Amino acid sequence: MKNSEIRALSLDELKQKLASEQEAFDKMKFAHAISPVENPMKIRDTRKLIARLQTELRAKELAK
């Protein structure tokens, strides 16, 4: 997901997307702990996406 796409989301959509990405990240980390995942870079990408979502969510909350 690109930064421009993240900026276009509303506050509720950001919260929903953040929750779903965090859930997916937790599942990936758990699966990776049991047996290595095919693409470990996906874990890092998901973590970075979560950070971008949190940053934009915070910016929109402060702008209110």
BAVEX-555820 format. One record per residue (C-alpha): residue number from 1; x, y, z. Coordinates in steps of 0.25 Angstrom, whole numbers, plus 5000, padded with zeros to 4 digits. Layout:
! BAVEX-555820
<i:NUM&u:X&v:Y&w:Z>
...
! end
This chain:
! BAVEX-555820
<i:1&u:5000&v:5000&w:5000>
<i:2&u:5006&v:5013&w:4996>
<i:3&u:5006&v:5026&w:5005>
<i:4&u:4997&v:5033&w:4995>
<i:5&u:4987&v:5022&w:4997>
<i:6&u:4988&v:5022&w:5012>
<i:7&u:4986&v:5037&w:5012>
<i:8&u:4973&v:5036&w:5005>
<i:9&u:4967&v:5027&w:5015>
<i:10&u:4958&v:5032&w:5026>
<i:11&u:4960&v:5031&w:5041>
<i:12&u:4951&v:5019&w:5042>
<i:13&u:4957&v:5012&w:5030>
<i:14&u:4971&v:5015&w:5036>
<i:15&u:4967&v:5008&w:5049>
<i:16&u:4961&v:4996&w:5042>
<i:17&u:4972&v:4994&w:5033>
<i:18&u:4982&v:4996&w:5045>
<i:19&u:4975&v:4985&w:5053>
<i:20&u:4974&v:4975&w:5041>
<i:21&u:4989&v:4977&w:5038>
<i:22&u:4993&v:4976&w:5053>
<i:23&u:4985&v:4963&w:5053>
<i:24&u:4992&v:4958&w:5041>
<i:25&u:5006&v:4962&w:5046>
<i:26&u:5003&v:4954&w:5059>
<i:27&u:4999&v:4942&w:5051>
<i:28&u:5011&v:4943&w:5042>
<i:29&u:5021&v:4944&w:5054>
<i:30&u:5014&v:4932&w:5061>
<i:31&u:5015&v:4924&w:5048>
<i:32&u:5030&v:4928&w:5046>
<i:33&u:5033&v:4924&w:5060>
<i:34&u:5028&v:4910&w:5058>
<i:35&u:5034&v:4908&w:5044>
<i:36&u:5041&v:4918&w:5035>
<i:37&u:5032&v:4925&w:5026>
<i:38&u:5034&v:4925&w:5011>
<i:39&u:5037&v:4940&w:5010>
<i:40&u:5042&v:4946&w:5023>
<i:41&u:5043&v:4959&w:5016>
<i:42&u:5027&v:4960&w:5017>
<i:43&u:5028&v:4961&w:5032>
<i:44&u:5037&v:4973&w:5031>
<i:45&u:5028&v:4979&w:5020>
<i:46&u:5016&v:4977&w:5029>
<i:47&u:5023&v:4983&w:5041>
<i:48&u:5026&v:4996&w:5032>
<i:49&u:5012&v:4997&w:5027>
<i:50&u:5007&v:4997&w:5041>
<i:51&u:5017&v:5008&w:5045>
<i:52&u:5012&v:5016&w:5033>
<i:53&u:4997&v:5014&w:5037>
<i:54&u:5000&v:5018&w:5051>
<i:55&u:5007&v:5030&w:5047>
<i:56&u:4996&v:5035&w:5037>
<i:57&u:4986&v:5032&w:5048>
<i:58&u:4993&v:5040&w:5058>
<i:59&u:4995&v:5052&w:5048>
<i:60&u:4980&v:5052&w:5045>
<i:61&u:4976&v:5051&w:5060>
<i:62&u:4985&v:5063&w:5063>
<i:63&u:4979&v:5071&w:5051>
<i:64&u:4965&v:5070&w:5057>
! end
